[in-house]
Amino acid sequence: QVRLVESGGGLVQAGGSLRLSCAASGSIFSFNTMGWYRQAPGKQRELVATITSTRSTNYGDSVKGRFTISRDNAENTVNLQMNSLKAEDTAVYYCCIWWISPDQTYWGQGTQVTVSS
């Protein structure tokens, strides 16, 4: 059983910053990928950023240069530093983890990020 708990969402003005955190617990394989996806109302879930246990990163095009993902392997935590936030960043942000394949991904419950313009 794997559990993911997110924190750090909230309301911020455009141009501001937020930091999301996620802690994973349970039976977790050491070599894994953790990440963040988001889903805005009426839209499909989209990639925000992922990071492997060797710290290789991948970012969605819309957040490159503004968001930074990091992780602590010892604590099984992943963070997302979001700067220069825009109204279009408003969404529910989901933490995730996988290690066999992305088809076997575990998800958190989501945290709301609202950016006011």
ZALODO-124419 format. One line per 2 residues: number of its first residue (from 0); their letters; for each residue y, x, z of C-alpha. Coordinates in nm, 2 decimals. Layout:
NUM> a> Y/X/Z ~ ...;
This chain:
0> qv> 0.00/0.00/0.00 ~ 0.34/0.14/-0.10;
2> rl> 0.67/0.01/0.03 ~ 1.02/0.08/-0.10;
4> ve> 1.33/0.00/0.10 ~ 1.67/0.03/-0.06;
6> sg> 2.01/0.04/0.11 ~ 2.37/0.11/0.02;
8> gg> 2.46/-0.17/-0.21 ~ 2.78/-0.37/-0.18;
10> lv> 3.12/-0.45/-0.32 ~ 3.35/-0.19/-0.46;
12> qa> 3.66/-0.18/-0.68 ~ 3.64/-0.04/-1.03;
14> gg> 3.68/0.33/-1.03 ~ 3.52/0.36/-0.68;
16> sl> 3.20/0.51/-0.57 ~ 2.88/0.39/-0.40;
18> rl> 2.56/0.57/-0.28 ~ 2.23/0.40/-0.30;
20> sc> 1.93/0.52/-0.10 ~ 1.56/0.43/-0.11;
22> aa> 1.28/0.53/0.12 ~ 0.92/0.51/0.00;
24> sg> 0.63/0.49/0.25 ~ 0.25/0.44/0.23;
26> si> -0.01/0.61/0.02 ~ 0.20/0.81/-0.22;
28> fs> 0.07/1.08/-0.45 ~ 0.27/1.40/-0.41;
30> fn> 0.35/1.44/-0.78 ~ 0.54/1.13/-0.87;
32> tm> 0.85/0.99/-1.04 ~ 1.11/0.79/-0.85;
34> gw> 1.40/0.61/-1.00 ~ 1.64/0.33/-1.03;
36> yr> 1.66/0.04/-1.27 ~ 1.91/-0.24/-1.27;
38> qa> 1.93/-0.60/-1.39 ~ 2.25/-0.79/-1.45;
40> pg> 2.24/-1.18/-1.48 ~ 2.11/-1.29/-1.81;
42> kq> 2.01/-0.93/-1.91 ~ 1.69/-0.73/-1.92;
44> re> 1.61/-0.47/-1.66 ~ 1.74/-0.14/-1.78;
46> lv> 1.69/0.23/-1.69 ~ 1.96/0.38/-1.46;
48> at> 1.79/0.71/-1.38 ~ 1.46/0.87/-1.29;
50> it> 1.37/1.20/-1.12 ~ 1.03/1.36/-1.10;
52> st> 0.89/1.55/-0.80 ~ 0.98/1.87/-0.99;
54> rs> 1.34/1.73/-1.02 ~ 1.34/1.67/-1.39;
56> tn> 1.59/1.39/-1.45 ~ 1.65/1.12/-1.71;
58> yg> 1.96/0.89/-1.72 ~ 2.04/0.58/-1.91;
60> ds> 2.32/0.63/-2.17 ~ 2.56/0.40/-2.00;
62> vk> 2.56/0.60/-1.67 ~ 2.55/0.96/-1.80;
64> gr> 2.82/1.17/-1.65 ~ 2.90/0.91/-1.38;
66> ft> 2.58/0.87/-1.18 ~ 2.37/1.14/-1.01;
68> is> 2.01/1.10/-0.89 ~ 1.86/1.32/-0.63;
70> rd> 1.55/1.32/-0.40 ~ 1.39/1.46/-0.09;
72> na> 1.02/1.52/-0.15 ~ 0.94/1.58/0.21;
74> en> 1.09/1.24/0.31 ~ 0.99/1.05/-0.01;
76> tv> 1.35/0.94/-0.06 ~ 1.57/0.90/-0.36;
78> nl> 1.94/0.86/-0.38 ~ 2.18/0.75/-0.65;
80> qm> 2.54/0.86/-0.63 ~ 2.75/0.63/-0.84;
82> ns> 3.10/0.74/-0.93 ~ 3.37/0.59/-1.16;
84> lk> 3.21/0.25/-1.13 ~ 3.29/-0.01/-1.39;
86> ae> 3.26/-0.39/-1.38 ~ 2.97/-0.37/-1.62;
88> dt> 2.77/-0.17/-1.35 ~ 2.75/-0.49/-1.16;
90> av> 2.38/-0.57/-1.12 ~ 2.08/-0.58/-0.88;
92> yy> 1.96/-0.22/-0.85 ~ 1.58/-0.17/-0.80;
94> cc> 1.42/0.15/-0.67 ~ 1.08/0.24/-0.81;
96> iw> 0.80/0.49/-0.79 ~ 0.50/0.57/-1.00;
98> wi> 0.25/0.86/-1.05 ~ -0.04/0.75/-1.27;
100> sp> 0.17/0.58/-1.54 ~ 0.48/0.37/-1.56;
102> dq> 0.25/0.07/-1.60 ~ 0.16/0.11/-1.24;
104> ty> 0.51/0.11/-1.09 ~ 0.59/0.00/-0.74;
106> wg> 0.93/-0.17/-0.69 ~ 1.17/-0.23/-0.41;
108> qg> 1.32/-0.57/-0.33 ~ 1.66/-0.47/-0.49;
110> tq> 2.01/-0.43/-0.37 ~ 2.32/-0.59/-0.51;
112> vt> 2.60/-0.38/-0.65 ~ 2.92/-0.56/-0.74;
114> vs> 3.21/-0.39/-0.90 ~ 3.54/-0.58/-0.91;
116> s> 3.78/-0.52/-1.19;
